[in-house]
Amino acid sequence: MDIARWTAALPASIYLVTATNIAGIEIWRRWWTAPFVADAACWLDAQASSDDLISARPWSTAHILLRGLRPEGYAHLAAEHRVAAAVADGAGLIEVWITLADRPVGARVAARVAAELAARSGGDLLTTDARSVGHLPGLPHAASADGPGGAPAFTRLLAASRGPDPRAAAIAIEATAALGCALVLSPPIQLIRFRDRRRKQRSLLSPARPLRTEAQRGRR
């Protein structure tokens, strides 16, 4: 499946998955592992079919996202760089993921490399930071109507290749020197586990409970 190939090409401990309605308002966000994202494909497809736009990103600055590339810009980029994943967004544009390193790099370094590559390939310069999300492949794009009979078109995985791009990694090293920061983050960020009031182990993958106010805590 496209989603499984996408996560395999963009390895990370955890992935951010979000849903946005037709008005551009985020409805929900989840942090899932790669197997969970793949297993939830049918449910995500149903969510996307109900006019919600499903987006995602590996929760790691080892991978950068270039959005809004036209086919000629994508062809130019792919001729010079190793593309980790390329996704046709169903509206005529292409999103490209490029891997900088085997481990997370500094967020400022990742953003600088993404901005430089986006400028070279005609991508969107406003979505190059580490918080930007892209389309999950293989799902309907609710905002498009390019399918048969005016139905939403599907996002498609155009390419998938695991491993860092040497040229982008070289740009990252230059950016590190210019910014005066470390290239690779160390130690790696670990998922934090915690206990709830009933002393049961839960993880950050579980839905969080609403925070109580001081007044609510005082009524106990």
Disulfide bonds with the S-S distance in Angstrom:
none
